Amino acid sequence: MRILVTGASGLLGAHVVAHFSRKHDVTGTDRHPSWGDSEAPFLLGDLLDPEFLLRAMTAVEPEVVIHCAAMVDVDACEDDPLGAYAINSDLTGAIAGAAPEGCLMVYVTTDGVFSGDKPFMTETDLPCPRTAYGKSKLHGEWSAQLAGPDYLIIRTNFFGWSSGRKTSFAEWLYQALERQEPITLFDDFFFSPIYVSDFVGRLRLLIEGGHRGLFHLCGKDRISKFDFGHLLATEAGFSMNAVTKGSIENARLTAPRPKDMSLSSVRFERATRSEVPSCGAGLARFVGDRGRSLTRLRDETNSFLIMTSPRE
Ligand SMILES: NC(=O)c1ccc[n+]([C@@H]2O[C@H](COP(=O)([O-])OP(=O)(O)OC[C@H]3O[C@@H](n4cnc5c(N)ncnc54)[C@H](OP(=O)(O)O)[C@@H]3O)[C@@H](O)[C@H]2O)c1
């Protein structure tokens, strides 16, 4: 398949390019230069520029667009909601509109579309975002849906190694634990994160399997930020001595965070006959992959398919 990956220099997009390039004809695009060791073609430019968007679509003529470009800083979105809507929602509509007829639009979105009042939200639960980020991403989901029947909308929360231009939560945590810096982790804020490499392998199952519609794709476990830190410290052999337990109730954050962002991935598991990983297994791979180049990350796809005998 000819695949165009937006946000290809970001945490997720770079992993998507490296993984999908093994089997498909992939082009990445971003407003920052590409990183990593992938040799996939790359188009540098701002997708908010309609001329650049059209040029990219004409050059690639994609059969699939995996749309990872977004404004992801939750507090920055709260300070600039119009900017958040322009990138997370309007741009999604523009990309879907500019894509060739019949092109599959894959929109990666967030657990932050829910209010965070109960655990393991499913695809049939009603979204009710609390933050400008969550609201703009929910509008982005609608923009992707309105473009036509060929869409996949994937709600997730992932962790992994990035280019280092921006530091993700797990990278910040790893560095703080390694240096024994005093940090506070909330024990009353829950999520169900998946290692980015585990995510892209499963995303490939959805795309190659011809699935369409809305899926939650996260890790198996609902875990607090404190316990996530504890698991990471255990996997990496770091001490938790400098870590203090805290409450999100006492945090002074610009955007009001939902308290329980965990998602159920049961619909994904049933549709693809595969399993999502535990948080511990993902963190073990995260620690093991530190410093490894993107194209040398292991493809674990076959190991999470549930094999059943023909008689079953
Ligand atoms: N990280 C998570 O845990 C998480 C959780 C749930 C959902 N998601 C979703 O997953 C997707 C990828 O997230 P990520 O963490 O990989 O984000 P990221 O690292 O910030 O990557 C996004 C990339 O897109 C670029 N971009 C933004 N606007 C652009 C534009 N107009 N033209 C060209 N490039 C543009 C960004 O540049 P700038 O840095 O300059 O903006 C950045 O390089 C997003 O849709 C996000 O909402 C992420």
The ligand as a Tripos MOL2 file, in Angstrom:
@<TRIPOS>MOLECULE
LIG
   48    52     1     0     0
SMALL
NO_CHARGES

@<TRIPOS>ATOM
      1 N1          1.5400   10.9160   23.2600 N.am      1 LIG1
      2 C1          0.4570   10.2620   23.7050 C.2       1 LIG1
      3 O1          0.4720    9.5310   24.7030 O.2       1 LIG1
      4 C2         -0.8300   10.3780   22.9710 C.ar      1 LIG1
      5 C3         -1.9800    9.9650   23.6330 C.ar      1 LIG1
      6 C4         -3.1620    9.9510   22.9390 C.ar      1 LIG1
      7 C5         -3.2130   10.3680   21.6290 C.ar      1 LIG1
      8 N2         -2.0980   10.8160   21.0310 N.ar      1 LIG1
      9 C6         -2.2080   11.2560   19.6420 C.3       1 LIG1
     10 O2         -1.2190   10.5890   18.8780 O.3       1 LIG1
     11 C7         -0.7850   11.4370   17.8010 C.3       1 LIG1
     12 C8          0.7270   11.5540   17.8140 C.3       1 LIG1
     13 O3          1.1550   12.0700   19.0640 O.3       1 LIG1
     14 P1          2.7010   12.2580   19.4110 P.3       1 LIG1
     15 O4          2.8330   12.1290   20.8800 O.co2     1 LIG1
     16 O5          3.5130   11.4120   18.5280 O.co2     1 LIG1
     17 O6          2.8570   13.8050   19.0260 O.3       1 LIG1
     18 P2          4.1900   14.6040   18.6150 P.3       1 LIG1
     19 O7          5.3880   13.8890   19.1030 O.co2     1 LIG1
     20 O8          3.9650   16.0220   19.0350 O.co2     1 LIG1
     21 O9          4.1640   14.5090   17.0150 O.3       1 LIG1
     22 C9          3.3140   15.2730   16.2200 C.3       1 LIG1
     23 C10         4.1400   15.9130   15.1170 C.3       1 LIG1
     24 O10         3.2670   16.5900   14.2200 O.3       1 LIG1
     25 C11         3.8440   17.8780   13.9490 C.3       1 LIG1
     26 N3          2.8530   18.8260   13.4770 N.ar      1 LIG1
     27 C12         1.9190   19.4630   14.2050 C.ar      1 LIG1
     28 N4          1.2410   20.3080   13.4360 N.ar      1 LIG1
     29 C13         1.7530   20.2150   12.1860 C.ar      1 LIG1
     30 C14         1.4850   20.8620   10.9550 C.ar      1 LIG1
     31 N5          0.5570   21.8220   10.8530 N.pl3     1 LIG1
     32 N6          2.1960   20.5200    9.8580 N.ar      1 LIG1
     33 C15         3.1640   19.5740    9.9490 C.ar      1 LIG1
     34 N7          3.4930   18.9300   11.0990 N.ar      1 LIG1
     35 C16         2.7740   19.2550   12.2040 C.ar      1 LIG1
     36 C17         4.4130   18.2540   15.2990 C.3       1 LIG1
     37 O11         5.2470   19.3990   15.2280 O.3       1 LIG1
     38 P3          5.2340   20.3900   16.5230 P.3       1 LIG1
     39 O12         5.9610   19.6490   17.6080 O.co2     1 LIG1
     40 O13         5.9410   21.6080   16.0370 O.co2     1 LIG1
     41 O14         3.8050   20.6450   16.8810 O.co2     1 LIG1
     42 C18         5.1210   16.9820   15.6800 C.3       1 LIG1
     43 O15         6.3890   16.8520   15.0580 O.3       1 LIG1
     44 C19        -1.5310   12.7570   18.0050 C.3       1 LIG1
     45 O16        -2.6720   12.7590   17.1940 O.3       1 LIG1
     46 C20        -1.9510   12.7250   19.4540 C.3       1 LIG1
     47 O17        -3.1250   13.4890   19.6690 O.3       1 LIG1
     48 C21        -0.9090   10.8690   21.6730 C.ar      1 LIG1
@<TRIPOS>BOND
     1     1     2 1
     2     2     3 2
     3     2     4 1
     4     4     5 ar
     5     4    48 ar
     6     5     6 ar
     7     6     7 ar
     8     7     8 ar
     9     8     9 1
    10     8    48 ar
    11     9    10 1
    12     9    46 1
    13    10    11 1
    14    11    12 1
    15    11    44 1
    16    12    13 1
    17    13    14 1
    18    14    15 2
    19    14    16 1
    20    14    17 1
    21    17    18 1
    22    18    19 2
    23    18    20 1
    24    18    21 1
    25    21    22 1
    26    22    23 1
    27    23    24 1
    28    23    42 1
    29    24    25 1
    30    25    26 1
    31    25    36 1
    32    26    27 ar
    33    26    35 ar
    34    27    28 ar
    35    28    29 ar
    36    29    30 ar
    37    29    35 ar
    38    30    31 1
    39    30    32 ar
    40    32    33 ar
    41    33    34 ar
    42    34    35 ar
    43    36    37 1
    44    36    42 1
    45    37    38 1
    46    38    39 2
    47    38    40 1
    48    38    41 1
    49    42    43 1
    50    44    45 1
    51    44    46 1
    52    46    47 1
@<TRIPOS>SUBSTRUCTURE
     1 LIG1         1 GROUP 0 **** ****
